[in-house]
Amino acid sequence: MIDAAFAHRFAQAWVAAWNAHNLDEILSHYDEDFEMYSPVIAQLHLDPSGHLRGRSTVKSYWTRALQRVPDLQFELMSVLVGSQSITLFYKGARDRISAEVFFFNAQGKVTKALAHYAS
């Protein structure tokens, strides 16, 4: 089970890493073989399914994202706690409302992340 204290620590650290554009710190939250699902992956023609696997593959994607949006800042709006996952509700690029669901392993690393964006 995930508790609220873990969820809020994760959320604060995750947002701080993104806002600092510190890719190594961002990636430190993820398991080596984690899976990322996002419609932006398909929009950037990286994979039509919107799915990437592995830290090195996702690192390339996020490097590209940070280059495309050099002033990227996230504003955390809410932390939602589930039994095996956390959902972060935040303002992302261009103040777009976003929600990201994170699943964790026993070591507290993200094994799967699913990004959702307001249309």
N, C-alpha and C positions, 0 to 999 in steps of 0.2 A: 504494500500500500504506500502511496505517496502522501506525505503530510503537507500541510499548508506552509510550514517553515521551509521545507526543502523547495517547494514550488516558488515561494517568493524569493529565496536566495538565488535559485536558478534564473528566474525572470530578471532580477536586477543585474546579475552578472552578464547574462546574454545580451540584454539591451545595451549595457555599458560597453561591451566588446564591439557590438555593431556600431554604436555611435562613435567609438574611437577608431573605427575602420581597421581594427586589429584582427586580421584574418587568422593568425595563429591562435589567438585567444578565443575567437569565435569557434574555430574547429576543435578546441580543447574540450568542448562540451559534448562531442560526438564520438561514438564508437567508430573504430577503423572501417567497419563494413556497413555503416548505416545507410539507410535508404531515404531519399528525398523525393517528395512528390510536389509538383507545383505546375500550374498552367503556364507560368513564365518560362519554364524549361522548354515546353513545346513552342511557345511564341518566339524564343530565340533560336529555334531550329536545332536544339541540342539533342532532343529525343522526342518524337511525335507523341509518345505515351505520357510525357510529362514526368518521367521517372529517371532518377540517377542513383547509382549505388557506389559507395566507397568514398572515403574522405578525399582522396586525390582527385577523383572525378568532380566531386562537388566543389573542391577548392578552385578548380578552373572556372566553374560556373560562377561562383561568388566573386572571384577576381574580376571577371568580366562585368558582373553586376555593379561592383564598386567603381569600376572605371566609367561605366555608363551614367552613374548617378553619384558624382563625387561629393555632393553635399548631403548624402543620405543620412537621415537621422530618424530614429524610431522614438515614438512617444507611447510608453506603456499606459494602457487604459484600464486593463483588468487582467487578473490571473484567475483562471478557472481550474479547479483541482478535481481530478477524477481518481479512480482507484489505481489505475496503471498508467495514467497519462496526465499531462498538463496542457491547457490551451491558453495561449497568450493572445489577448485582444489588444491591438495597437494601431497607431497611425504609422504608416510606412512611407515609402517613396511618394512624393508629391501629395502628402497628406491622405493617401489612400487608406481606407479602413481595411485592416488585415487581421486574420486570425490564423494562428499556427498551432497545430496539435503535435505534441512531442510524446513519444513512447520511450521508456527507459529500461536499461538492463539493471542487474543487481548492483553494479558498480556506480550507478547514477549517471551513466552516459546515455545519450540519445541513440536509439537504434533505428527509429523511424520518425520522420517529420512530414507533416502534410500541411501545405500552405494554402490558404484561401484568401481571396481578395474580393472586396465589394465591386460590383459592376456598375 
